[in-house]
Amino acid sequence: MHRKREKMEATKGQNIARGMRFLSVIGCVLFLLFLLVIDATATDRPWNPDGTISVKEEQKDNPNLGDKTTFFTRWNLIGSLSIKEEYNDNLYFGDDEEGDKVDDFLTTISPGLELSRTTDRVQLRLIGTLDRRIYMSESDLDATDQSYLASVRYVVTPKFSLAGQAGFTKDSSPDRDLETSGLVQGTSKREQWHLGLSTEHQITESMSATLSYAYSKDRDKSEDDNDSESNGVTLLLASNLEYFIQESKGRLTLGYNRNRYSDSKDDSYKMMLGFSKTLSETWRFVADAGVRYTRTREDAALYASDENSNDWGFVGQTELSWQGEKTDVTFSLSRDLLPASGRDASTDRTSLGISMTRQFTAECSGFLSGGYYRNRSVEEDTADDEVDEDTLYGSAGLRYAFTPDLGIEASYNYSMIEYNTRDTDADRNLFMIRVYAQHAFLD
């Protein structure tokens, strides 16, 4: 009994120490935020809906293009710092009936830096962010996530442009992909590289062509060999249909993608016909629909012989958006064969989403979003762990800007996943509050 009491007192002391550590971190970061924005100016740096900052450029006449054309010749350097506190009642998305739920508090400290430059021909952007994640109880998950992105666009002529971007991400959160793919990852660290190149050409007054290439690579740091690599090429042709329907365009999309995994690879070809139309000053509609053909081959080194499978499927995407003076709403629906990070296979993914933002006052705004994902393995034999999952999520929140450079945000998120292969399900409630600040150093 005496030892049990000593153990309880020791545990209580550890919890108090952790609580004091979190309070100290919060106090220090809030003080840094105050120092960062103490000299914030008032109206020339409004917050964008995505939480980023906008710095007004100084326009100058372009002597080569005439007085009616202006160009920007300014570098922007923006520093940011945020602290986020979360309570997660199901950290690992465990089954409640089996008692697998683990809840915890999480503090995330995120410094960032963005360098950009815009001229009449070039748009350059460099972004770097660190996320220091500190768990109150599950301290083994403490990590520093990283994200870096570089993008550039060059206008060669008024009818021809080039663009490219490259990025690196290192992350470890179990829910890192939940709202982008509907899949929950493990707790292992993952490194991702991605590269994108594209060119856009206005062939005639009524027709344009966009050719793009995308490369991505995932490296899983766990003992499981779940690394993957993807290469894809897409050609989009768009033609003006003004002669038949005002404010409309016809679209043709041709694509090829190869996904490589530890013991298999798949080659997918797709073709879609589409249509886009500006319905009014506020409404816009885009839709593409077509078919895909996929050929999957397993690694002969792991199997007695190559096992090939062929699969046909439907692919498509549609989006309906409304942009008002104070409210933006977007509905989206899509289906495609896409890589499933951490699953060592591609999945036939269907997604449905809605998002809405509302500017209540100059300082206060709100957001609401939700979605559904359906992930299925193309062939049961092509994946060691068959993927058959349904994911539903929804979130709502408020953002208040004390100044153009300092604000606070609070949100609630609910997620539910059905693991159909195991006939189990899991749900999660996530509460979040975040204080954020930004400062334009080259103002």
Protein Blocks (a to p, Z undefined) as FASTA:
>chain_A
ZZmmmmmmmmmmmmmmmmmmmmmmmmmmmmmmmmmmmmccfklmccdfkopacddddddd
dfknojkbccddbdcddddddddddddfblnopafklopaccddddddddddddddddfk
bccdddddddddddfklmmlgccdddddddddddfblmbccdddddddddfbfklmmmmn
opacdfbdcddddddddddddfblmbccdddddddddddfbfbdcbccdddddddddddf
klmmghiacdddddddddddfkbccddddddddddddfblmbccddddddddddddddfk
lpmbdcdddddddddddddddddfkbccdddddddddddehklpacddddddddddddfb
lmbccdddddddddddfblklpfbacddddddddddddddfblkbccdddddddddddfk
nopacddddddddddddddfkZZ
